[in-house]
Every structure is written in C-alpha cells, then in structure tokens.
Amino acid sequence: HIREILLGKLNGDTLVKEMEDGLISYQSRKQIVNILVSHLIEHHSKHPRSVVKLSMALAIINEFPLLDNEDKDGHEVWFCAGIGRHEATGYLENRLRNVRRRDQSKTKSVPDPSKPSKLVDTTVLELTSDDAEDCDISSMVTWLKYHNAPKERVKEMMERTCKHRTSYIRDNKESSVGDILSEYPRLIDTDGMIDQDFIILFGQVSDSLYMKWTRYFPKVLVYVEKQVDWKQVLKFSGEVQTGIKKIGKRKQHATVDQACRCFIQVEKIGTNIPSFLEKVDQPQPFVLALGRREQPEQVFCIVERRALPCQGLLQGVDLCFKLFYILDINYPWECQNTWDFLQKAIYNLGKGKGRDKSVPSVTLFKNFLNQKD
C-alpha cells in the first residue's frame, strides 16, 4: 500500500529504493512524509484517527523492514500515539499538525518531533548497604581524601569504596560536582578511576566505544553524507536535530554551534589552558580539542574547570560520557541528542540518563547502524 502510494508520484521509484535500502536522505524523507500525509488528508481529513495514523506507520516498516530495529518500535519514528499529557509524536503527526497550523494562518515554527522526556534513573546496578562494613568504608574514604599514593593502594581502596561512593552521589542530589570531587578527589586526579568505577557499575559495556567505532564509522560517513554536507567543517545545510529546552510554554532550540561547543569545543594550538578554564561558561563535562578538528594535537575532558588529558578524541568522548554517569550529571540540553545516541547505540544503556524515547533522527540513525552488513 505504501509502495503504491509513493510509486504513483513523481520521483516515487527513487523514494522507494531509498526506503528499501534503509537509508533515506533528509530531502527524500520530507517528500515521503508530504506524500503520505496528503494521502491521509485526502482519505481521512486533516484529523485522522490515531488508529489510522498508527496503521500507516506500521505499514511503512512492514513493507520496508530495514527501517525497523531489533526492538520492533521503528514505527514510532513515523507515528507514536500520545499517552496522558504527552502528545502524539512522529513525522506523520508533526506534518499533520503543521498543515493544520498553517491553515489557521499561524506563523509559528515547525515543532520539534519529540517532546523532551524526563530523565530516568542513572544507575543500573542495585546497591546495598551489605557490600562492605560501614566502618572500613568510612576509614578508606577518609584515607583517600588525603593520600594519592601509593597508586596500587589508591586503586584498591577506590575499587572497594565504589558502591558506597555511587550511593552517596545518588542520595545527595543537592551536592554540586565540586562538592563530590572534594569528597572524592581521587576520582579525577588519579588516572583510570572513572573507568574503574564505570566497569564495576556497568561491566563490559565500558569498552563499547573502542570496540564498535572502527566498525561503525564507515557507516556513519555513509549516513551523514545523505543528511548533511559534513565536509564543510560542520557548516550544516541539512537537518541537524539539536537539543531543546522549555521556557514556560515556549521551546528554545540550540544552534548547531551551541550543540557542537557543548560536545566537542575546538580551539587553536597554543591556547592557554588556565585562562581558558577561567572563562568556561558552558555546561560541563565537554571535550576540548586543540588544533585541527579532524586531527587535534591535544585533547582534554573539561569538568569542574579542570582539564583531564586524553590520548585522542575517542578517549575524550568516552571519558566525558562516563563522567555523566559516575558524577550523576544530566546531559547538556544543547547536545542531549548526541549523548542519547551514544548511550543507546554504542553503550547499549537503554535506560540511562537520556530520553525515555529518542527523537526520530536518533532512532533512524541507530536503526541504520544496526543493520547487518
């Protein structure tokens, strides 16, 4: 049915071919949505019932299975019914809503495809007070506050106090990152402690970025070439879905520049790091790269106005991601979708710090990467 609708339109064979391949360009996706919504309006008015929109969304992934994923919820990119106070979302719903608004002569901008969802629990491991004797743990925490050597003893005590530390951070939501690092300074001034805590809490997913990236990055380049002109040093001309935040009833969208700087900020070689840290005003942690964007000379992870040296961009992104979890920090709204993608597609932490439901662009990207070669 979907195939027939598209083939009856100009350029329909190209659209069908892209859907069969599971790789739809930004412009093609707009054409597909416009054609399908026009069909809905023609046969069911501008206010089709939810079951009709859901049927069309399911038909899309049934006829083009590469647009689905292992969770069998690929249809939600096209239509997801509203629940309670959460309004319906998806490309079909948003197009219908936009058509209705235009007909009402309103001049508002097109709404974002997904309302921001509330954050969910940030810790996967269940912690109990029986993991160690409170007396011993308290003594080790005190010792660690005043000693950074010998390294092996620091590492052993940090390992034994990990679950206590995680409980402390989780239970003291009012504590700032500075407060946490004052209580547990070895977390960031001793190499490997963030990694060690993450491994204890989340196991083998700790190595996911390193293990998957060499396999994923060719697919990433193939995908983004269909979406944006990435070779123009991130001067985007296509669809780049940045983060949003609500201010009253209004939604504020981050610019591409804001989103990039809150993820990886690029500065010139020779940048004075102490002076840079004094002037930092964006949410932390983030990655700082000195030199060329594609091959920087130096990389740091910036947290609490401290620069943690990294061996490259991959390690910088990996460390930054883990800091969000270990220090229980929410993703910056400007680049939340980027971290949400890494969380779900790379680290496989389905319920972590990101959205309950990813925005459609993240879901489509994840689905494409998970296709079998």
PyMOL commands that set and color helices and strands:
alter all, ss='L'
color gray80, all
select helices_A, chain A and resi 2-7+12-21+26-44+50-63+65-67+74-77+91-103+134-146+151-160+162-171+177-183+186-189+193-227+256-263+273-279+313-326+333-346+360-369
alter helices_A, ss='H'
color red, helices_A
select strands_A, chain A and resi 244-247+250-253+264-267+286-291+296-303+306-310
alter strands_A, ss='S'
color yellow, strands_A
deselect
rebuild
show_as cartoon
